[in-house]
Amino acid sequence: MQYTEKMLEVRDNLIRLGHDAFVTKLHKAFIGKSDEEKEKIKIYQKNNMDAIREFWNVMQNADAVLVLNFDKNGIKNYIGGNTLMEIGFAHVLNQKIFLYNSIPDIPYYKTEIEAVKPIIINGDLSKIV
C-alpha cells in the first residue's frame, strides 16, 4: 500500500490492456498521504479493519495477482511480510503470481518466493496473460 498511487496507475493500464484488474477498497485512505502516514494507516487497518482477511476475500475470484515490488527501506524490489502472505494465498488458490520486478534478496523468505515460481515481468504489463 506504500505505492497506492502507482498501484492505481498500473490497475488502469491493465484495464486498458483488457484485464479485469481491481484493488482492495482499503486503498482510498492512502491516497495523497506521506510514507509515515501510510505506515500508520496500514497498522490501523490490520488491527482494526481486518485488512489481511479483506485481501483474502478480494483474491477469491481472481485468476492472478500482480505484486508491485518497488524499492523500499533501502531494499531493491522490496516485498513485505503482508505481501508475502498474499503471495502464499495466491499460491494456495492456484493463481498465477506476477512480480513487477525481480525477486528481492531478502533473507529468510527469498526461497519461499522462488518456490511459488512467480512470473517476473520487469515492468512490462504486456507479459501478463
C-alpha positions, 0 to 999 in steps of 0.5 A, a space after each residue: 500500500 506504500 505505492 497506492 498511487 502507482 498501484 492505481 496507475 498500473 490497475 488502469 493500464 491493465 484495464 486498458 490492456 483488457 484485464 479485469 484488474 481491481 484493488 482492495 477498497 482499503 486503498 482510498 485512505 492512502 491516497 495523497 498521504 506521506 510514507 509515515 502516514 501510510 505506515 500508520 494507516 496500514 497498522 490501523 487497518 490490520 488491527 482494526 479493519 481486518 485488512 489481511 482477511 479483506 485481501 483474502 476475500 478480494 483474491 477469491 475470484 481472481 485468476 492472478 495477482 500482480 505484486 508491485 515490488 518497488 524499492 523500499 527501506 533501502 531494499 531493491 524490489 522490496 516485498 513485505 511480510 503482508 505481501 508475502 502472505 498474499 503471495 502464499 494465498 495466491 499460491 494456495 488458490 492456484 493463481 498465477 503470481 506476477 512480480 513487477 520486478 525481480 525477486 528481492 534478496 531478502 533473507 529468510 523468505 527469498 526461497 519461499 518466493 522462488 518456490 511459488 515460481 512467480 512470473 517476473 515481468 520487469 515492468 512490462 504489463 504486456 507479459 501478463 496473460 
